[in-house]
Amino acid sequence: MKKVLLSVLCAFILTVGVFPAANAYIDRQNAVIRIMNKAAGKVQVVTLPVGQEAKYEKLNMLVRSCKQTDPFDAENYFMFIEISKSDSGKIFSGWMSANEPGDNPLQNADYDVWLVKCEQ
């Protein structure tokens, strides 16, 4: 009995060591973002489709990817976005996280942009 228990325990340890938990992400079709126009003092929530350029006031935005964490992990969303202003060119290109909005948001003199979530 001890040998069987020991062999099952060893097999489990080897399996866990060989196949660590994968960080799976689910691709979503839309990014929901919050935009603050500082000059006008207004905040608006906008849904942007992945892969299509969208315009909001002076901003041109292109979401390249929007991902959700595995449903069995803590819920979080990640988005890769490129933002340019019509008068000054590209002002942001990078990843944003919904759970850590202060890590990598767009903070511009005129606009702030944060990711809210990704959805189908």
C-alpha positions in Angstrom: 0.0 0.0 0.0 2.8 2.4 0.9 4.5 1.7 -2.5 1.3 2.5 -4.4 0.7 5.7 -2.4 4.3 6.7 -2.9 4.2 6.1 -6.7 0.9 8.1 -7.0 2.5 10.9 -5.0 5.6 10.9 -7.2 3.6 10.8 -10.4 1.6 13.8 -9.2 4.7 15.8 -8.2 6.3 15.0 -11.6 3.2 16.0 -13.5 2.8 19.3 -11.7 6.5 20.0 -12.1 6.5 19.2 -15.8 3.2 21.0 -16.6 3.0 24.2 -14.6 -0.3 26.1 -14.5 -0.8 27.9 -17.8 -1.9 31.5 -18.0 -4.6 31.2 -20.5 -6.2 34.3 -22.0 -9.5 34.7 -23.9 -9.5 37.0 -26.9 -12.4 39.4 -26.9 -13.9 41.4 -29.8 -14.4 44.7 -28.1 -12.6 47.0 -25.6 -14.6 49.1 -23.3 -12.6 52.2 -22.3 -13.2 55.3 -20.2 -12.1 58.6 -21.8 -11.8 61.8 -19.8 -11.7 65.1 -21.7 -9.9 67.4 -19.2 -10.8 70.7 -21.0 -14.5 69.9 -21.2 -14.6 68.2 -17.8 -16.5 65.2 -19.1 -16.0 61.4 -18.8 -17.4 59.0 -21.3 -17.4 55.2 -21.7 -16.8 54.1 -25.3 -16.7 50.6 -26.8 -14.1 50.0 -29.5 -14.0 47.0 -31.8 -10.7 45.2 -32.0 -8.8 45.8 -35.3 -10.9 48.8 -36.4 -9.7 52.4 -36.1 -12.1 54.6 -34.2 -12.3 58.3 -33.7 -13.3 60.2 -30.5 -13.1 64.0 -30.7 -9.4 64.6 -31.6 -8.3 61.1 -30.8 -7.7 58.3 -33.3 -7.6 54.9 -31.6 -6.8 51.4 -32.8 -7.2 48.5 -30.4 -4.8 45.7 -31.6 -5.8 43.1 -28.9 -8.2 42.8 -26.0 -7.8 39.8 -23.7 -9.5 38.5 -20.6 -7.9 36.2 -18.0 -8.9 32.6 -17.7 -12.4 32.4 -16.0 -10.8 30.3 -13.2 -8.2 33.0 -12.4 -8.8 36.4 -10.8 -10.7 38.5 -13.4 -8.6 41.0 -15.3 -8.5 42.5 -18.8 -5.6 43.6 -21.0 -5.6 45.7 -24.1 -3.0 46.8 -26.6 -3.9 50.1 -28.0 -2.4 52.8 -30.3 -3.7 56.4 -29.8 -2.8 59.4 -31.9 -4.1 63.0 -31.9 -5.0 64.6 -35.1 -2.8 67.6 -34.4 0.3 65.9 -32.8 0.6 62.3 -34.1 1.0 59.2 -32.0 0.7 59.9 -28.2 0.4 56.4 -26.8 1.2 52.8 -27.9 1.1 50.0 -25.3 -0.7 47.6 -23.0 -3.3 48.7 -20.4 -4.7 46.6 -17.6 -8.2 47.1 -16.1 -7.1 46.0 -12.6 -4.1 48.3 -12.5 -5.3 51.4 -14.3 -2.5 53.5 -12.9 0.3 51.4 -14.2 0.1 52.3 -17.9 -2.8 54.7 -18.8 -2.7 57.4 -21.4 -2.2 60.7 -19.4 -2.2 63.5 -21.9 -2.6 67.2 -21.4 -6.1 67.0 -23.0 -7.2 63.4 -22.4 -6.9 60.5 -20.0 -7.8 56.9 -21.2 -8.3 53.8 -19.1 -9.4 50.2 -19.9 -12.6 49.2 -18.2 -13.1 45.7 -19.6 -13.0 43.5 -22.7 -16.2 41.9 -24.0 -17.7 39.9 -26.9 
